[in-house]
Amino acid sequence: MIKLDVGTVGFSVAIVALALCFVIPRERSTCSGDLAKAGEARFWFFVLSCACYGSGLLAIIHRGMIPAGWAVLGGNFLVILAAVALHAAISTIVGRPLMPRLYGLLLAAYLLFQSYYLFVEDDINTRIAVIALVRVPLFAHLAYCLHRARQTRPSLGLALMEGVLLVWVFLLLHRAIVALLHLDHVVTFVSHTGFQSIYVAAPGLGYILLVLALYRIDTEAMLGDLTSSNRELLKHQHHLEEIVDERTHALSRAKDAAETANIAKSAFVSNMSHEMRTPLHQIAGLAQLIKRDPLTEKQSERMNKLEGACGNLTRMVDAVLEFSRLEAGKFDFPEAPLDLDALVRDTAAAVESLALAKQLVLVIDVGPLPAGLRGDAEHIRTALLNYLMNAIRFTQQGRVSVRVRVMEENPADALVRFDVEDTGIGIASEDQDRLFRLFEQVDNSSTRQYGGVGAGLALTRKIAQLMGGDAGCSSRLGEGSDFWFVVRLARARGQQTADHAE
């Protein structure tokens, strides 16, 4: 709940005090004897009315801090007391009771409507309309009594009637301006602070002037704060835009630098791989020539190890070169008739000696395949061989299985899935995705136990994606892994015609 600041309250009290100091002493100076006493009593009645109604307003405004029940009871009690004091003050001016029954009935109806519409009704238009229907006749009656009872002071009654009319016109103009200018923030501010309750329920001209001063000053202060806050927000917005632009330019420069570095890295790796391939082929060729000469058993064993090491290194270099070529967009997947069963068995035979050396069981399971499949056998063999080499490397005991299944089939093509399962060490879930990045492995430390450079899995995924599929794995640490890739293979035209005929 928003509180009234000390400056606003002080300014409003000063307005009322100035009005009282101007009117009351003047009346007291023109009176003597009983009239002076009546003027003094009227003065204190006005002071009591101001104090009571001001306290009632504070109770209403702070009803968020004061318990609701106490705020309602206390606020209404103080408002009733202020109305009684005002009635007594006006009665001293008129010199006789103001039609007590009629005035009491109007006052009771006014307080009843105020109690309900001040604390229950949410719509401000309803508050204004209903309470004004009671308030305007009440003040009109008071003004009429003042005008008729004291012919020597007609200006006092006219002033009161003019005040009532001005307040009514002000309220109408206020609502029209708010609606016309869409000042929703002003309406929200008034609703939250309870000012609509104050100026709608004001029972006297002095209090209406007090309320209008409060409303005007706090509204202007609020609008000033809003303007200042808006300037600060715009300033911060421009500052944030500058920061965002600066960060965007920095990120753009960093992105360009990273892309340039990546291109340079790819070019360097490709060039180095080309440079390494020639001496590797020379070493492998010399090893084969040496093996043809008469060798001792120990020399022959060493040459076999040398030839195997050259073969492994050549495959790694070829994988890096192939990945660089595919990443650069230099790929070609010629379509030729495929015998997937023979392709899988030939690929498995290439690593059978490695599996037997570790006493692993190599299982091949090729399911029913559609006839007339066409595709690039060499790239499929490369992708499958990478998986098999990887499975054998990370499996110490158990088995390695190759499974081939058709996932989708239509007259134009078929989606074929290749799975390589092992009973090896397994992979943690958080490490599985990065395995398919170039030069990434689960253990990248210098003391890692297993070999490889981290190019085979990345190459397999790249091949699968370029052949209309994808690659991935599912694994649990310590329970083995299942590496898979999917490729889309075309079907021969004759086979498509036969399928349509069927």
NORCORLIN-V823615 format. One record per residue. OMEGA is omega in whole degrees, 0 to 359 (999 if undefined). NEAR is the number of other ideal C-beta (glycine too) atoms within 12 Angstrom. Layout:
omega:OMEGA near:NEAR
omega:OMEGA near:NEAR
//
This chain:
omega:182 near:18
omega:179 near:24
omega:172 near:19
omega:180 near:31
omega:185 near:18
omega:180 near:11
omega:179 near:17
omega:180 near:30
omega:180 near:23
omega:179 near:16
omega:181 near:24
omega:178 near:34
omega:179 near:28
omega:179 near:18
omega:181 near:26
omega:181 near:33
omega:179 near:24
omega:179 near:18
omega:180 near:26
omega:179 near:30
omega:180 near:18
omega:186 near:15
omega:189 near:26
omega:179 near:31
omega:179 near:19
omega:179 near:16
omega:181 near:28
omega:182 near:24
omega:181 near:14
omega:182 near:15
omega:177 near:21
omega:176 near:13
omega:182 near:10
omega:180 near:12
omega:178 near:18
omega:177 near:19
omega:178 near:15
omega:178 near:25
omega:178 near:27
omega:178 near:23
omega:179 near:24
omega:178 near:33
omega:183 near:29
omega:175 near:21
omega:177 near:31
omega:179 near:35
omega:179 near:26
omega:179 near:25
omega:178 near:36
omega:182 near:37
omega:181 near:26
omega:183 near:32
omega:176 near:40
omega:177 near:34
omega:177 near:25
omega:178 near:42
omega:179 near:41
omega:177 near:31
omega:179 near:34
omega:183 near:42
omega:183 near:34
omega:182 near:23
omega:173 near:29
omega:180 near:16
omega:177 near:15
omega:176 near:21
omega:188 near:14
omega:182 near:18
omega:179 near:13
omega:180 near:17
omega:180 near:29
omega:182 near:24
omega:182 near:20
omega:180 near:24
omega:180 near:37
omega:179 near:34
omega:180 near:22
omega:177 near:32
omega:178 near:40
omega:180 near:28
omega:178 near:26
omega:179 near:38
omega:178 near:37
omega:179 near:26
omega:178 near:33
omega:178 near:39
omega:180 near:34
omega:180 near:28
omega:180 near:37
omega:179 near:39
omega:178 near:25
omega:177 near:33
omega:182 near:35
omega:179 near:30
omega:177 near:20
omega:179 near:16
omega:183 near:17
omega:179 near:30
omega:191 near:22
omega:184 near:16
omega:181 near:11
omega:180 near:18
omega:178 near:29
omega:178 near:20
omega:178 near:17
omega:180 near:28
omega:179 near:33
omega:179 near:20
omega:178 near:21
omega:181 near:38
omega:178 near:31
omega:179 near:21
omega:180 near:30
omega:182 near:38
omega:181 near:26
omega:188 near:22
omega:178 near:29
omega:188 near:38
omega:184 near:24
omega:184 near:17
omega:182 near:23
omega:186 near:14
omega:183 near:15
omega:179 near:30
omega:178 near:23
omega:178 near:19
omega:183 near:33
omega:185 near:32
omega:186 near:21
omega:183 near:25
omega:179 near:35
omega:178 near:33
omega:178 near:21
omega:186 near:30
omega:185 near:37
omega:176 near:29
omega:180 near:22
omega:181 near:39
omega:175 near:39
omega:178 near:25
omega:178 near:31
omega:180 near:39
omega:180 near:32
omega:179 near:26
omega:178 near:29
omega:183 near:34
omega:183 near:24
omega:186 near:21
omega:182 near:25
omega:180 near:23
omega:181 near:13
omega:180 near:15
omega:181 near:21
omega:183 near:17
omega:181 near:16
omega:178 near:29
omega:178 near:29
omega:179 near:18
omega:180 near:23
omega:178 near:34
omega:177 near:25
omega:178 near:19
omega:178 near:29
omega:180 near:31
omega:180 near:20
omega:179 near:19
omega:180 near:33
omega:178 near:28
omega:179 near:16
omega:181 near:25
omega:179 near:31
omega:179 near:18
omega:180 near:15
omega:180 near:29
omega:180 near:26
omega:181 near:14
omega:179 near:16
omega:180 near:25
omega:183 near:16
omega:183 near:10
omega:179 near:15
omega:180 near:11
omega:183 near:20
omega:181 near:13
omega:177 near:20
omega:179 near:29
omega:178 near:24
omega:179 near:19
omega:180 near:24
omega:181 near:32
omega:183 near:22
omega:184 near:21
omega:180 near:33
omega:182 near:35
omega:178 near:37
omega:177 near:37
omega:184 near:39
omega:187 near:37
omega:176 near:38
omega:187 near:41
omega:185 near:43
omega:185 near:47
omega:182 near:46
omega:183 near:39
omega:179 near:36
omega:180 near:40
omega:176 near:40
omega:177 near:37
omega:177 near:33
omega:183 near:40
omega:180 near:42
omega:177 near:28
omega:177 near:31
omega:183 near:41
omega:182 near:35
omega:184 near:24
omega:182 near:26
omega:177 near:33
omega:178 near:31
omega:178 near:19
omega:180 near:23
omega:180 near:29
omega:176 near:19
omega:177 near:14
omega:179 near:18
omega:179 near:20
omega:178 near:15
omega:179 near:14
omega:179 near:15
omega:177 near:15
omega:180 near:14
omega:179 near:14
omega:178 near:14
omega:179 near:14
omega:179 near:14
omega:179 near:14
omega:178 near:14
omega:179 near:14
omega:179 near:14
omega:178 near:14
omega:178 near:14
omega:179 near:14
omega:180 near:14
omega:178 near:14
omega:180 near:14
omega:179 near:14
omega:179 near:14
omega:178 near:14
omega:179 near:14
omega:178 near:14
omega:178 near:14
omega:178 near:14
omega:179 near:14
omega:178 near:14
omega:178 near:14
omega:179 near:14
omega:180 near:14
omega:178 near:14
omega:178 near:14
omega:179 near:14
omega:180 near:14
omega:177 near:18
omega:179 near:17
omega:179 near:14
omega:180 near:19
omega:179 near:26
omega:179 near:17
omega:180 near:16
omega:180 near:29
omega:180 near:26
omega:179 near:17
omega:179 near:20
omega:177 near:29
omega:181 near:20
omega:181 near:15
omega:185 near:23
omega:183 near:25
omega:178 near:15
omega:177 near:18
omega:177 near:28
omega:178 near:20
omega:179 near:15
omega:180 near:23
omega:179 near:26
omega:178 near:18
omega:179 near:18
omega:178 near:27
omega:178 near:18
omega:180 near:14
omega:181 near:20
omega:179 near:20
omega:179 near:12
omega:177 near:13
omega:182 near:9
omega:173 near:17
omega:181 near:10
omega:180 near:10
omega:178 near:10
omega:179 near:16
omega:178 near:18
omega:179 near:14
omega:179 near:17
omega:177 near:25
omega:178 near:20
omega:178 near:16
omega:180 near:24
omega:177 near:24
omega:179 near:20
omega:177 near:19
omega:179 near:27
omega:178 near:25
omega:180 near:24
omega:178 near:25
omega:179 near:26
omega:178 near:32
omega:180 near:30
omega:179 near:31
omega:179 near:29
omega:179 near:37
omega:179 near:35
omega:181 near:29
omega:179 near:35
omega:179 near:39
omega:180 near:32
omega:179 near:24
omega:180 near:32
omega:179 near:28
omega:180 near:17
omega:180 near:11
omega:181 near:15
omega:180 near:21
omega:181 near:14
omega:180 near:28
omega:179 near:15
omega:177 near:24
omega:178 near:19
omega:184 near:22
omega:167 near:34
omega:187 near:22
omega:180 near:36
omega:179 near:21
omega:180 near:19
omega:181 near:35
omega:182 near:37
omega:177 near:23
omega:179 near:22
omega:178 near:31
omega:180 near:37
omega:181 near:21
omega:181 near:23
omega:184 near:35
omega:181 near:22
omega:178 near:16
omega:178 near:25
omega:180 near:31
omega:179 near:15
omega:178 near:15
omega:179 near:24
omega:177 near:15
omega:177 near:28
omega:180 near:22
omega:185 near:32
omega:179 near:24
omega:181 near:31
omega:179 near:21
omega:181 near:26
omega:178 near:21
omega:182 near:14
omega:177 near:28
omega:180 near:29
omega:174 near:22
omega:178 near:28
omega:180 near:33
omega:179 near:31
omega:181 near:36
omega:184 near:29
omega:185 near:29
omega:180 near:24
omega:176 near:36
omega:179 near:40
omega:179 near:30
omega:180 near:36
omega:181 near:48
omega:180 near:45
omega:177 near:37
omega:179 near:43
omega:182 near:44
omega:178 near:41
omega:180 near:36
omega:181 near:43
omega:180 near:45
omega:182 near:39
omega:186 near:33
omega:178 near:39
omega:181 near:34
omega:179 near:23
omega:180 near:17
omega:186 near:25
omega:172 near:24
omega:185 near:41
omega:175 near:33
omega:181 near:41
omega:180 near:27
omega:180 near:37
omega:175 near:23
omega:180 near:26
omega:179 near:25
omega:179 near:20
omega:174 near:24
omega:184 near:18
omega:184 near:21
omega:184 near:23
omega:179 near:29
omega:178 near:36
omega:186 near:29
omega:180 near:41
omega:177 near:33
omega:178 near:47
omega:173 near:33
omega:181 near:49
omega:177 near:32
omega:177 near:38
omega:185 near:27
omega:189 near:33
omega:181 near:26
omega:184 near:27
omega:176 near:33
omega:185 near:19
omega:182 near:16
omega:181 near:11
omega:190 near:23
omega:185 near:24
omega:183 near:20
omega:178 near:22
omega:184 near:36
omega:173 near:36
omega:183 near:21
omega:178 near:28
omega:177 near:24
omega:175 near:22
omega:179 near:27
omega:179 near:32
omega:180 near:20
omega:182 near:17
omega:181 near:9
omega:182 near:6
omega:184 near:7
omega:187 near:15
omega:187 near:14
omega:183 near:22
omega:179 near:20
omega:180 near:30
omega:178 near:29
omega:180 near:29
omega:187 near:36
omega:181 near:43
omega:177 near:45
omega:179 near:34
omega:179 near:43
omega:179 near:44
omega:180 near:35
omega:179 near:36
omega:181 near:41
omega:180 near:38
omega:179 near:26
omega:177 near:30
omega:173 near:37
omega:181 near:23
omega:180 near:30
omega:180 near:24
omega:180 near:36
omega:180 near:27
omega:171 near:35
omega:187 near:20
omega:172 near:31
omega:185 near:18
omega:179 near:17
omega:184 near:14
omega:179 near:18
omega:185 near:27
omega:174 near:37
omega:177 near:29
omega:184 near:42
omega:168 near:34
omega:184 near:43
omega:177 near:30
omega:177 near:44
omega:184 near:31
omega:179 near:43
omega:177 near:29
omega:181 near:32
omega:182 near:24
omega:179 near:17
omega:179 near:15
omega:177 near:27
omega:179 near:23
omega:180 near:14
omega:179 near:15
omega:178 near:20
omega:180 near:13
omega:178 near:9
omega:999 near:8
//
